[in-house]
Every structure is written in structure tokens, then in C-alpha cells.
């Protein structure tokens, strides 16, 4: 059984296009939600989202490649470039022992939509020869592998909003059991687009409040739906002895992983939170952490069902120890980034462990009796924590949880 550590991080987010800027804004409790600029929302009930701003793909790829690459893959390229550079792994790790576990919940939706319009208006000859290679969900993982000569295990987990947490967890297992020395793990999503905004609105998932600072309010009694976000994130997972030998900087240790399914409903979580509770309990048990004085970065979507169910799951998994947990939702600041949510939240956890600062749940005003834990309302809190978990829940009932420890050599 190998130990697995984090040696690199990278981020593209609604609060900054690098990991340092992202964390500083998360720590400060800034809100990355604002009115949508990508398209005209005049006919839309939902008019706000958490957009990535100021992103320039030409910092990472040339114009020709940018035209042949969907936005979700561009986010993946940028985040992986930052993380690999941060880790110092380039040209050190054996390519056959270097893997990529990189996810997306939806993949190249912008490309899929654009090419659908082309065939409808101009016929089959108008469809791009790059359509398939730009659209498929695994292409971000494949592109990352090509760029970084990662010839080892490669697996893009696709479990909706749990996708990138599952990718991190599966990468952890692959290294723990000796199948790789290092893995680029994470996820990306680019779905601030008319079609998914309309689709999520019509299935009653998005809030229609349209107040940038008052709409994504996880665990608050006023919550009525999530806010769409986007971006990408990457962690470099590395076998401890491999990292130690080369003198790598270590951010944290990943020590446990839980993976379950509610088998209950295509969109709604199990009301009692039992599936999520099992994922949490499994991750904590594998990590060997006691479960008290724990930081929990919750899925916390700001939907009525999720936040109530997740609160119940935490209490079911931890029992009385739930009262000592500090719980916060990064989605209060960056919205719900779907397949990128888990990895961006994992970066939040890693930095909280490293710095001793627990980020807040912003916008919290009205307590809900059914959500009665400590949600670190509105302001970050200095608090030394030695262990933390991050939970992610996806449509279809998918639950994923990773457990991390503060790095102490």
C-alpha cells in the first residue's frame, strides 16, 4: 500500500485563472457570480452565472489549435499546464508510470451545439472534420496525456457533478495499489451556454432569483436552486516515496476515498442521505482519521433537497462528531461548476489544510432548522485542521468523497 500526496495544483475558475488567485479570492469570500455576458438572456428566466473571465487560450496553445479545441478542453490544458509546472514533474517521471484521470460531466457542448446548427442550416458537408475529436468527453484527458507524455493509466470518470472527485479518488487508488507513480487528475466544464442554461432551468434545478450576491446561498433557508459555474482544475497525485526522492513540495496527503450510488432517482438525492453518508464513512475509515475537528467542503448546491439531505448525511456518518465539524460550500462563491466542481473544491480543501484558514459559505443570512451545522457563515475562520473531506454528488445518485490530511512529514 503506497501513500499518495499532492505535489501540484492548477485552476481556471470564476475567481481567477490560476490557483493562487483562486485561493486568495476564496479565502476573502469574494463572489464570482454576475450577469451572463456570453449570450443575450432577454428571453431567459435565469440571467446570472459564474463565468470564467479574462481567459486567454493563446497563452497555452496557438490559434490553429484553439480553433480545433472546445472551450472545456482549453480550460483543461491551462489547468494541467499550471499543475505540472507547479509539481516540477516534467521530464522526471517515467512516462509509462505517469497517468491522466481527467473528467467532464458534459464535455464539448459548445462544439456539439455549433455543429448541430451547421448541419441543420447548411447540410452534412458543413460539419467540421474536427467535430468528434472536439466534442467527446475523453478528449480533454487525451489532450493532456499527449501534451505531457503521460502513457500510463488513463481514465476519465463521468458521473455528472461527482466526476472530478471520482477521477481524483480513482487516481488515488491507482497509485496506492502500485499502478502509477504520478497522475494528473481533475476535471473541466464549459456550459454557460443557452442550451444547458435552458435545460437546467426547465428541470427546476437553477435559481431564478437573479441577484448575483444573494442567489447561491447553500444551507440558507432562502435557497431555491443552484447557479451555473464553469472552469477547470488539476491536482498532481504522486506516490510519496517518488515525491520524497526528488525533493518535491507536498501540499497535502490524500488518504481515503468513498464511492457509492443512491440508486434512488435520476436527479434527486436520497432524502435520508444514506448513500452520501456511506461514501463519507468509507473515505474516513480508509484515511484512518477520527472524524472530529474535521473540515468538510460540502457539495452544498443551494438546492432545497441537496443541502437538507447532505446535512443529514454528515450527521449520519459522523454522529455526535458532526457538531464539531466546520462545513462550508465553495459553490456560494463560484456557483456549480458541474464536472469541474469537485476538483476546484478539492483545491480549496488542500489550501485550507495548508494555511489553517477555513473558507466561508457566503450569502448566509437565514438559518434553516433542517440545516443545523456550523457552515462558517460569510467570513473565513482561522482554525488549524489536520484532516478534511470533500463531497460531490451527481445526477443519477452518484456520491463521491475524498479524505485528505494536513502534510506532516
TORKOL-4160 file (C-alpha; in steps of 0.2 Angstrom, whole numbers, padded with zeros to 4 digits, m for minus):
409
<pt num="1" X="0000" Y="0000" Z="0000"/>
<pt num="2" X="0008" Y="0016" Z="m0006"/>
<pt num="3" X="0005" Y="0034" Z="0002"/>
<pt num="4" X="m0002" Y="0047" Z="m0010"/>
<pt num="5" X="0002" Y="0065" Z="m0009"/>
<pt num="6" X="m0002" Y="0081" Z="m0019"/>
<pt num="7" X="0013" Y="0089" Z="m0027"/>
<pt num="8" X="0005" Y="0101" Z="m0039"/>
<pt num="9" X="m0011" Y="0111" Z="m0042"/>
<pt num="10" X="m0019" Y="0122" Z="m0056"/>
<pt num="11" X="m0035" Y="0131" Z="m0058"/>
<pt num="12" X="m0046" Y="0141" Z="m0071"/>
<pt num="13" X="m0061" Y="0147" Z="m0061"/>
<pt num="14" X="m0074" Y="0161" Z="m0060"/>
<pt num="15" X="m0062" Y="0169" Z="m0046"/>
<pt num="16" X="m0046" Y="0168" Z="m0056"/>
<pt num="17" X="m0037" Y="0159" Z="m0069"/>
<pt num="18" X="m0023" Y="0152" Z="m0058"/>
<pt num="19" X="m0023" Y="0143" Z="m0042"/>
<pt num="20" X="m0015" Y="0157" Z="m0031"/>
<pt num="21" X="m0028" Y="0170" Z="m0037"/>
<pt num="22" X="m0042" Y="0157" Z="m0035"/>
<pt num="23" X="m0037" Y="0153" Z="m0017"/>
<pt num="24" X="m0035" Y="0171" Z="m0012"/>
<pt num="25" X="m0052" Y="0176" Z="m0018"/>
<pt num="26" X="m0060" Y="0161" Z="m0010"/>
<pt num="27" X="m0052" Y="0165" Z="0006"/>
<pt num="28" X="m0058" Y="0183" Z="0005"/>
<pt num="29" X="m0076" Y="0177" Z="0002"/>
<pt num="30" X="m0077" Y="0185" Z="m0015"/>
<pt num="31" X="m0092" Y="0181" Z="m0026"/>
<pt num="32" X="m0088" Y="0176" Z="m0044"/>
<pt num="33" X="m0107" Y="0176" Z="m0049"/>
<pt num="34" X="m0113" Y="0190" Z="m0060"/>
<pt num="35" X="m0125" Y="0193" Z="m0075"/>
<pt num="36" X="m0121" Y="0182" Z="m0090"/>
<pt num="37" X="m0111" Y="0190" Z="m0104"/>
<pt num="38" X="m0109" Y="0175" Z="m0116"/>
<pt num="39" X="m0126" Y="0177" Z="m0124"/>
<pt num="40" X="m0142" Y="0188" Z="m0123"/>
<pt num="41" X="m0153" Y="0182" Z="m0109"/>
<pt num="42" X="m0168" Y="0193" Z="m0113"/>
<pt num="43" X="m0179" Y="0178" Z="m0116"/>
<pt num="44" X="m0171" Y="0168" Z="m0101"/>
<pt num="45" X="m0178" Y="0166" Z="m0084"/>
<pt num="46" X="m0160" Y="0164" Z="m0077"/>
<pt num="47" X="m0149" Y="0178" Z="m0081"/>
<pt num="48" X="m0134" Y="0175" Z="m0069"/>
<pt num="49" X="m0119" Y="0163" Z="m0069"/>
<pt num="50" X="m0101" Y="0161" Z="m0063"/>
<pt num="51" X="m0092" Y="0164" Z="m0079"/>
<pt num="52" X="m0073" Y="0162" Z="m0081"/>
<pt num="53" X="m0067" Y="0180" Z="m0086"/>
<pt num="54" X="m0051" Y="0185" Z="m0095"/>
<pt num="55" X="m0046" Y="0168" Z="m0100"/>
<pt num="56" X="m0034" Y="0168" Z="m0115"/>
<pt num="57" X="m0031" Y="0151" Z="m0123"/>
<pt num="58" X="m0017" Y="0158" Z="m0133"/>
<pt num="59" X="m0006" Y="0158" Z="m0118"/>
<pt num="60" X="m0006" Y="0139" Z="m0119"/>
<pt num="61" X="m0010" Y="0134" Z="m0137"/>
<pt num="62" X="m0008" Y="0143" Z="m0154"/>
<pt num="63" X="m0023" Y="0150" Z="m0164"/>
<pt num="64" X="m0025" Y="0135" Z="m0175"/>
<pt num="65" X="m0026" Y="0123" Z="m0161"/>
<pt num="66" X="m0038" Y="0134" Z="m0152"/>
<pt num="67" X="m0050" Y="0133" Z="m0167"/>
<pt num="68" X="m0049" Y="0114" Z="m0166"/>
<pt num="69" X="m0052" Y="0113" Z="m0147"/>
<pt num="70" X="m0068" Y="0115" Z="m0137"/>
<pt num="71" X="m0068" Y="0128" Z="m0123"/>
<pt num="72" X="m0069" Y="0114" Z="m0110"/>
<pt num="73" X="m0053" Y="0106" Z="m0116"/>
<pt num="74" X="m0044" Y="0123" Z="m0116"/>
<pt num="75" X="m0048" Y="0125" Z="m0098"/>
<pt num="76" X="m0041" Y="0108" Z="m0095"/>
<pt num="77" X="m0025" Y="0112" Z="m0105"/>
<pt num="78" X="m0022" Y="0128" Z="m0095"/>
<pt num="79" X="m0025" Y="0120" Z="m0078"/>
<pt num="80" X="m0014" Y="0105" Z="m0081"/>
<pt num="81" X="0000" Y="0116" Z="m0088"/>
<pt num="82" X="0000" Y="0126" Z="m0071"/>
<pt num="83" X="m0001" Y="0110" Z="m0061"/>
<pt num="84" X="0013" Y="0100" Z="m0070"/>
<pt num="85" X="0024" Y="0116" Z="m0069"/>
<pt num="86" X="0020" Y="0118" Z="m0051"/>
<pt num="87" X="0024" Y="0100" Z="m0047"/>
<pt num="88" X="0041" Y="0100" Z="m0056"/>
<pt num="89" X="0037" Y="0083" Z="m0063"/>
<pt num="90" X="0041" Y="0086" Z="m0081"/>
<pt num="91" X="0054" Y="0075" Z="m0089"/>
<pt num="92" X="0057" Y="0067" Z="m0072"/>
<pt num="93" X="0043" Y="0054" Z="m0070"/>
<pt num="94" X="0043" Y="0038" Z="m0081"/>
<pt num="95" X="0030" Y="0041" Z="m0095"/>
<pt num="96" X="0024" Y="0023" Z="m0093"/>
<pt num="97" X="0021" Y="0027" Z="m0074"/>
<pt num="98" X="0013" Y="0044" Z="m0077"/>
<pt num="99" X="m0006" Y="0044" Z="m0079"/>
<pt num="100" X="m0021" Y="0055" Z="m0083"/>
<pt num="101" X="m0038" Y="0054" Z="m0074"/>
<pt num="102" X="m0047" Y="0069" Z="m0080"/>
<pt num="103" X="m0066" Y="0071" Z="m0081"/>
<pt num="104" X="m0080" Y="0082" Z="m0088"/>
<pt num="105" X="m0099" Y="0080" Z="m0084"/>
<pt num="106" X="m0104" Y="0086" Z="m0101"/>
<pt num="107" X="m0089" Y="0088" Z="m0112"/>
<pt num="108" X="m0088" Y="0098" Z="m0128"/>
<pt num="109" X="m0106" Y="0105" Z="m0128"/>
<pt num="110" X="m0101" Y="0121" Z="m0137"/>
<pt num="111" X="m0094" Y="0111" Z="m0151"/>
<pt num="112" X="m0109" Y="0099" Z="m0151"/>
<pt num="113" X="m0122" Y="0114" Z="m0152"/>
<pt num="114" X="m0112" Y="0124" Z="m0165"/>
<pt num="115" X="m0110" Y="0108" Z="m0177"/>
<pt num="116" X="m0129" Y="0104" Z="m0174"/>
<pt num="117" X="m0133" Y="0121" Z="m0181"/>
<pt num="118" X="m0122" Y="0119" Z="m0196"/>
<pt num="119" X="m0130" Y="0103" Z="m0201"/>
<pt num="120" X="m0147" Y="0110" Z="m0199"/>
<pt num="121" X="m0144" Y="0125" Z="m0209"/>
<pt num="122" X="m0131" Y="0120" Z="m0221"/>
<pt num="123" X="m0132" Y="0101" Z="m0223"/>
<pt num="124" X="m0120" Y="0087" Z="m0219"/>
<pt num="125" X="m0105" Y="0095" Z="m0229"/>
<pt num="126" X="m0104" Y="0109" Z="m0217"/>
<pt num="127" X="m0100" Y="0099" Z="m0201"/>
<pt num="128" X="m0082" Y="0101" Z="m0196"/>
<pt num="129" X="m0070" Y="0086" Z="m0198"/>
<pt num="130" X="m0064" Y="0090" Z="m0180"/>
<pt num="131" X="m0082" Y="0089" Z="m0173"/>
<pt num="132" X="m0080" Y="0072" Z="m0165"/>
<pt num="133" X="m0062" Y="0075" Z="m0158"/>
<pt num="134" X="m0068" Y="0092" Z="m0151"/>
<pt num="135" X="m0084" Y="0085" Z="m0143"/>
<pt num="136" X="m0081" Y="0069" Z="m0135"/>
<pt num="137" X="m0079" Y="0069" Z="m0116"/>
<pt num="138" X="m0062" Y="0059" Z="m0115"/>
<pt num="139" X="m0053" Y="0071" Z="m0127"/>
<pt num="140" X="m0048" Y="0083" Z="m0113"/>
<pt num="141" X="m0039" Y="0068" Z="m0104"/>
<pt num="142" X="m0032" Y="0063" Z="m0121"/>
<pt num="143" X="m0025" Y="0080" Z="m0125"/>
<pt num="144" X="m0017" Y="0082" Z="m0108"/>
<pt num="145" X="m0009" Y="0065" Z="m0110"/>
<pt num="146" X="m0002" Y="0070" Z="m0127"/>
<pt num="147" X="0005" Y="0086" Z="m0121"/>
<pt num="148" X="0013" Y="0079" Z="m0105"/>
<pt num="149" X="0019" Y="0062" Z="m0112"/>
<pt num="150" X="0008" Y="0053" Z="m0100"/>
<pt num="151" X="0007" Y="0035" Z="m0106"/>
<pt num="152" X="0002" Y="0026" Z="m0090"/>
<pt num="153" X="m0016" Y="0023" Z="m0084"/>
<pt num="154" X="m0029" Y="0035" Z="m0091"/>
<pt num="155" X="m0047" Y="0036" Z="m0086"/>
<pt num="156" X="m0060" Y="0050" Z="m0087"/>
<pt num="157" X="m0074" Y="0046" Z="m0075"/>
<pt num="158" X="m0091" Y="0053" Z="m0080"/>
<pt num="159" X="m0103" Y="0054" Z="m0065"/>
<pt num="160" X="m0111" Y="0071" Z="m0068"/>
<pt num="161" X="m0106" Y="0083" Z="m0054"/>
<pt num="162" X="m0096" Y="0070" Z="m0045"/>
<pt num="163" X="m0085" Y="0067" Z="m0060"/>
<pt num="164" X="m0069" Y="0075" Z="m0055"/>
<pt num="165" X="m0070" Y="0069" Z="m0037"/>
<pt num="166" X="m0072" Y="0052" Z="m0044"/>
<pt num="167" X="m0057" Y="0055" Z="m0055"/>
<pt num="168" X="m0046" Y="0060" Z="m0040"/>
<pt num="169" X="m0052" Y="0046" Z="m0030"/>
<pt num="170" X="m0049" Y="0033" Z="m0044"/>
<pt num="171" X="m0031" Y="0041" Z="m0047"/>
<pt num="172" X="m0028" Y="0039" Z="m0028"/>
<pt num="173" X="m0032" Y="0021" Z="m0029"/>
<pt num="174" X="m0021" Y="0018" Z="m0044"/>
<pt num="175" X="m0006" Y="0025" Z="m0036"/>
<pt num="176" X="m0010" Y="0017" Z="m0019"/>
<pt num="177" X="m0010" Y="0000" Z="m0027"/>
<pt num="178" X="0005" Y="0002" Z="m0037"/>
<pt num="179" X="m0001" Y="0005" Z="m0055"/>
<pt num="180" X="0007" Y="0023" Z="m0057"/>
<pt num="181" X="0019" Y="0034" Z="m0049"/>
<pt num="182" X="0010" Y="0050" Z="m0053"/>
<pt num="183" X="m0007" Y="0055" Z="m0061"/>
<pt num="184" X="m0014" Y="0071" Z="m0067"/>
<pt num="185" X="m0031" Y="0071" Z="m0060"/>
<pt num="186" X="m0046" Y="0084" Z="m0061"/>
<pt num="187" X="m0060" Y="0090" Z="m0072"/>
<pt num="188" X="m0066" Y="0104" Z="m0083"/>
<pt num="189" X="m0083" Y="0111" Z="m0089"/>
<pt num="190" X="m0089" Y="0125" Z="m0101"/>
<pt num="191" X="m0108" Y="0125" Z="m0100"/>
<pt num="192" X="m0113" Y="0143" Z="m0098"/>
<pt num="193" X="m0122" Y="0142" Z="m0115"/>
<pt num="194" X="m0140" Y="0145" Z="m0119"/>
<pt num="195" X="m0144" Y="0126" Z="m0121"/>
<pt num="196" X="m0139" Y="0120" Z="m0104"/>
<pt num="197" X="m0145" Y="0136" Z="m0095"/>
<pt num="198" X="m0162" Y="0132" Z="m0103"/>
<pt num="199" X="m0161" Y="0114" Z="m0099"/>
<pt num="200" X="m0157" Y="0116" Z="m0081"/>
<pt num="201" X="m0169" Y="0130" Z="m0079"/>
<pt num="202" X="m0183" Y="0119" Z="m0086"/>
<pt num="203" X="m0179" Y="0104" Z="m0075"/>
<pt num="204" X="m0181" Y="0116" Z="m0060"/>
<pt num="205" X="m0163" Y="0115" Z="m0055"/>
<pt num="206" X="m0157" Y="0133" Z="m0056"/>
<pt num="207" X="m0162" Y="0148" Z="m0046"/>
<pt num="208" X="m0172" Y="0162" Z="m0054"/>
<pt num="209" X="m0168" Y="0175" Z="m0041"/>
<pt num="210" X="m0155" Y="0183" Z="m0052"/>
<pt num="211" X="m0147" Y="0193" Z="m0038"/>
<pt num="212" X="m0128" Y="0189" Z="m0040"/>
<pt num="213" X="m0123" Y="0190" Z="m0022"/>
<pt num="214" X="m0140" Y="0183" Z="m0015"/>
<pt num="215" X="m0144" Y="0168" Z="m0026"/>
<pt num="216" X="m0131" Y="0154" Z="m0022"/>
<pt num="217" X="m0134" Y="0153" Z="m0003"/>
<pt num="218" X="m0131" Y="0135" Z="0002"/>
<pt num="219" X="m0139" Y="0129" Z="0018"/>
<pt num="220" X="m0148" Y="0145" Z="0020"/>
<pt num="221" X="m0167" Y="0144" Z="0022"/>
<pt num="222" X="m0169" Y="0155" Z="0006"/>
<pt num="223" X="m0161" Y="0143" Z="m0006"/>
<pt num="224" X="m0171" Y="0138" Z="m0021"/>
<pt num="225" X="m0158" Y="0132" Z="m0034"/>
<pt num="226" X="m0140" Y="0132" Z="m0040"/>
<pt num="227" X="m0131" Y="0144" Z="m0050"/>
<pt num="228" X="m0121" Y="0138" Z="m0065"/>
<pt num="229" X="m0102" Y="0140" Z="m0065"/>
<pt num="230" X="m0088" Y="0134" Z="m0076"/>
<pt num="231" X="m0069" Y="0131" Z="m0076"/>
<pt num="232" X="m0056" Y="0118" Z="m0073"/>
<pt num="233" X="m0044" Y="0111" Z="m0060"/>
<pt num="234" X="m0030" Y="0099" Z="m0059"/>
<pt num="235" X="m0021" Y="0090" Z="m0045"/>
<pt num="236" X="m0005" Y="0081" Z="m0047"/>
<pt num="237" X="m0006" Y="0065" Z="m0036"/>
<pt num="238" X="0011" Y="0057" Z="m0033"/>
<pt num="239" X="0017" Y="0042" Z="m0024"/>
<pt num="240" X="0025" Y="0048" Z="m0008"/>
<pt num="241" X="0042" Y="0039" Z="m0010"/>
<pt num="242" X="0043" Y="0045" Z="m0028"/>
<pt num="243" X="0040" Y="0063" Z="m0022"/>
<pt num="244" X="0052" Y="0062" Z="m0007"/>
<pt num="245" X="0066" Y="0056" Z="m0018"/>
<pt num="246" X="0065" Y="0071" Z="m0030"/>
<pt num="247" X="0063" Y="0083" Z="m0016"/>
<pt num="248" X="0045" Y="0089" Z="m0021"/>
<pt num="249" X="0035" Y="0101" Z="m0012"/>
<pt num="250" X="0020" Y="0092" Z="m0004"/>
<pt num="251" X="0003" Y="0101" Z="m0001"/>
<pt num="252" X="m0006" Y="0088" Z="0007"/>
<pt num="253" X="m0009" Y="0069" Z="0008"/>
<pt num="254" X="m0024" Y="0061" Z="0001"/>
<pt num="255" X="m0028" Y="0046" Z="0011"/>
<pt num="256" X="m0046" Y="0040" Z="0008"/>
<pt num="257" X="m0060" Y="0038" Z="m0005"/>
<pt num="258" X="m0078" Y="0033" Z="m0004"/>
<pt num="259" X="m0089" Y="0030" Z="m0020"/>
<pt num="260" X="m0107" Y="0025" Z="m0019"/>
<pt num="261" X="m0124" Y="0027" Z="m0028"/>
<pt num="262" X="m0141" Y="0031" Z="m0020"/>
<pt num="263" X="m0150" Y="0020" Z="m0033"/>
<pt num="264" X="m0165" Y="0032" Z="m0029"/>
<pt num="265" X="m0169" Y="0044" Z="m0043"/>
<pt num="266" X="m0161" Y="0052" Z="m0059"/>
<pt num="267" X="m0160" Y="0069" Z="m0051"/>
<pt num="268" X="m0165" Y="0070" Z="m0033"/>
<pt num="269" X="m0153" Y="0064" Z="m0019"/>
<pt num="270" X="m0159" Y="0050" Z="m0007"/>
<pt num="271" X="m0169" Y="0060" Z="0006"/>
<pt num="272" X="m0161" Y="0052" Z="0021"/>
<pt num="273" X="m0143" Y="0055" Z="0014"/>
<pt num="274" X="m0138" Y="0037" Z="0017"/>
<pt num="275" X="m0129" Y="0035" Z="0001"/>
<pt num="276" X="m0118" Y="0050" Z="0004"/>
<pt num="277" X="m0116" Y="0045" Z="0022"/>
<pt num="278" X="m0109" Y="0029" Z="0016"/>
<pt num="279" X="m0096" Y="0037" Z="0005"/>
<pt num="280" X="m0091" Y="0049" Z="0019"/>
<pt num="281" X="m0089" Y="0035" Z="0031"/>
<pt num="282" X="m0079" Y="0024" Z="0019"/>
<pt num="283" X="m0067" Y="0039" Z="0015"/>
<pt num="284" X="m0064" Y="0042" Z="0033"/>
<pt num="285" X="m0062" Y="0024" Z="0038"/>
<pt num="286" X="m0049" Y="0022" Z="0024"/>
<pt num="287" X="m0040" Y="0038" Z="0029"/>
<pt num="288" X="m0039" Y="0032" Z="0047"/>
<pt num="289" X="m0045" Y="0049" Z="0053"/>
<pt num="290" X="m0055" Y="0051" Z="0069"/>
<pt num="291" X="m0069" Y="0062" Z="0062"/>
<pt num="292" X="m0069" Y="0076" Z="0075"/>
<pt num="293" X="m0062" Y="0093" Z="0072"/>
<pt num="294" X="m0065" Y="0090" Z="0053"/>
<pt num="295" X="m0066" Y="0102" Z="0039"/>
<pt num="296" X="m0080" Y="0097" Z="0026"/>
<pt num="297" X="m0081" Y="0105" Z="0010"/>
<pt num="298" X="m0099" Y="0101" Z="0006"/>
<pt num="299" X="m0107" Y="0098" Z="m0011"/>
<pt num="300" X="m0118" Y="0112" Z="m0005"/>
<pt num="301" X="m0128" Y="0117" Z="m0021"/>
<pt num="302" X="m0140" Y="0129" Z="m0013"/>
<pt num="303" X="m0155" Y="0117" Z="m0019"/>
<pt num="304" X="m0168" Y="0113" Z="m0006"/>
<pt num="305" X="m0166" Y="0094" Z="m0007"/>
<pt num="306" X="m0147" Y="0093" Z="m0008"/>
<pt num="307" X="m0142" Y="0104" Z="0007"/>
<pt num="308" X="m0155" Y="0096" Z="0018"/>
<pt num="309" X="m0150" Y="0078" Z="0013"/>
<pt num="310" X="m0131" Y="0082" Z="0014"/>
<pt num="311" X="m0133" Y="0089" Z="0031"/>
<pt num="312" X="m0142" Y="0073" Z="0036"/>
<pt num="313" X="m0128" Y="0063" Z="0028"/>
<pt num="314" X="m0115" Y="0071" Z="0038"/>
<pt num="315" X="m0124" Y="0068" Z="0054"/>
<pt num="316" X="m0127" Y="0050" Z="0049"/>
<pt num="317" X="m0109" Y="0047" Z="0045"/>
<pt num="318" X="m0101" Y="0056" Z="0060"/>
<pt num="319" X="m0114" Y="0055" Z="0073"/>
<pt num="320" X="m0111" Y="0067" Z="0088"/>
<pt num="321" X="m0094" Y="0072" Z="0080"/>
<pt num="322" X="m0104" Y="0081" Z="0066"/>
<pt num="323" X="m0106" Y="0095" Z="0079"/>
<pt num="324" X="m0088" Y="0099" Z="0079"/>
<pt num="325" X="m0086" Y="0099" Z="0060"/>
<pt num="326" X="m0083" Y="0115" Z="0051"/>
<pt num="327" X="m0094" Y="0114" Z="0035"/>
<pt num="328" X="m0093" Y="0126" Z="0020"/>
<pt num="329" X="m0098" Y="0127" Z="0002"/>
<pt num="330" X="m0087" Y="0134" Z="m0011"/>
<pt num="331" X="m0102" Y="0135" Z="m0023"/>
<pt num="332" X="m0108" Y="0150" Z="m0013"/>
<pt num="333" X="m0094" Y="0159" Z="m0022"/>
<pt num="334" X="m0091" Y="0150" Z="m0039"/>
<pt num="335" X="m0108" Y="0143" Z="m0042"/>
<pt num="336" X="m0109" Y="0124" Z="m0048"/>
<pt num="337" X="m0095" Y="0120" Z="m0060"/>
<pt num="338" X="m0103" Y="0103" Z="m0063"/>
<pt num="339" X="m0089" Y="0091" Z="m0069"/>
<pt num="340" X="m0075" Y="0104" Z="m0063"/>
<pt num="341" X="m0084" Y="0107" Z="m0046"/>
<pt num="342" X="m0075" Y="0093" Z="m0036"/>
<pt num="343" X="m0058" Y="0097" Z="m0041"/>
<pt num="344" X="m0060" Y="0116" Z="m0038"/>
<pt num="345" X="m0067" Y="0111" Z="m0021"/>
<pt num="346" X="m0053" Y="0099" Z="m0018"/>
<pt num="347" X="m0040" Y="0113" Z="m0021"/>
<pt num="348" X="m0050" Y="0123" Z="m0008"/>
<pt num="349" X="m0048" Y="0109" Z="0005"/>
<pt num="350" X="m0029" Y="0107" Z="0001"/>
<pt num="351" X="m0026" Y="0126" Z="0004"/>
<pt num="352" X="m0037" Y="0126" Z="0020"/>
<pt num="353" X="m0026" Y="0112" Z="0027"/>
<pt num="354" X="m0010" Y="0120" Z="0022"/>
<pt num="355" X="m0014" Y="0138" Z="0028"/>
<pt num="356" X="m0026" Y="0134" Z="0043"/>
<pt num="357" X="m0039" Y="0145" Z="0035"/>
<pt num="358" X="m0057" Y="0138" Z="0033"/>
<pt num="359" X="m0066" Y="0147" Z="0019"/>
<pt num="360" X="m0083" Y="0153" Z="0022"/>
<pt num="361" X="m0101" Y="0150" Z="0015"/>
<pt num="362" X="m0105" Y="0167" Z="0009"/>
<pt num="363" X="m0123" Y="0174" Z="0007"/>
<pt num="364" X="m0129" Y="0165" Z="0023"/>
<pt num="365" X="m0142" Y="0175" Z="0031"/>
<pt num="366" X="m0157" Y="0164" Z="0037"/>
<pt num="367" X="m0153" Y="0148" Z="0046"/>
<pt num="368" X="m0164" Y="0133" Z="0042"/>
<pt num="369" X="m0169" Y="0122" Z="0056"/>
<pt num="370" X="m0166" Y="0107" Z="0045"/>
<pt num="371" X="m0148" Y="0113" Z="0041"/>
<pt num="372" X="m0141" Y="0115" Z="0058"/>
<pt num="373" X="m0122" Y="0113" Z="0057"/>
<pt num="374" X="m0108" Y="0125" Z="0058"/>
<pt num="375" X="m0107" Y="0132" Z="0040"/>
<pt num="376" X="m0094" Y="0145" Z="0043"/>
<pt num="377" X="m0105" Y="0159" Z="0038"/>
<pt num="378" X="m0099" Y="0174" Z="0027"/>
<pt num="379" X="m0081" Y="0175" Z="0034"/>
<pt num="380" X="m0066" Y="0164" Z="0033"/>
<pt num="381" X="m0061" Y="0157" Z="0050"/>
<pt num="382" X="m0043" Y="0154" Z="0056"/>
<pt num="383" X="m0043" Y="0136" Z="0063"/>
<pt num="384" X="m0029" Y="0123" Z="0062"/>
<pt num="385" X="m0036" Y="0107" Z="0055"/>
<pt num="386" X="m0027" Y="0091" Z="0052"/>
<pt num="387" X="m0040" Y="0082" Z="0041"/>
<pt num="388" X="m0053" Y="0086" Z="0029"/>
<pt num="389" X="m0066" Y="0079" Z="0017"/>
<pt num="390" X="m0073" Y="0085" Z="0001"/>
<pt num="391" X="m0090" Y="0078" Z="m0005"/>
<pt num="392" X="m0098" Y="0078" Z="m0023"/>
<pt num="393" X="m0115" Y="0072" Z="m0028"/>
<pt num="394" X="m0121" Y="0069" Z="m0046"/>
<pt num="395" X="m0137" Y="0066" Z="m0055"/>
<pt num="396" X="m0140" Y="0048" Z="m0056"/>
<pt num="397" X="m0137" Y="0046" Z="m0037"/>
<pt num="398" X="m0118" Y="0046" Z="m0038"/>
<pt num="399" X="m0109" Y="0050" Z="m0022"/>
<pt num="400" X="m0090" Y="0053" Z="m0020"/>
<pt num="401" X="m0080" Y="0058" Z="m0006"/>
<pt num="402" X="m0061" Y="0061" Z="m0004"/>
<pt num="403" X="m0052" Y="0062" Z="0013"/>
<pt num="404" X="m0036" Y="0072" Z="0015"/>
<pt num="405" X="m0023" Y="0075" Z="0029"/>
<pt num="406" X="m0013" Y="0090" Z="0033"/>
<pt num="407" X="0005" Y="0087" Z="0027"/>
<pt num="408" X="0017" Y="0082" Z="0041"/>
<pt num="409" X="0032" Y="0073" Z="0035"/>
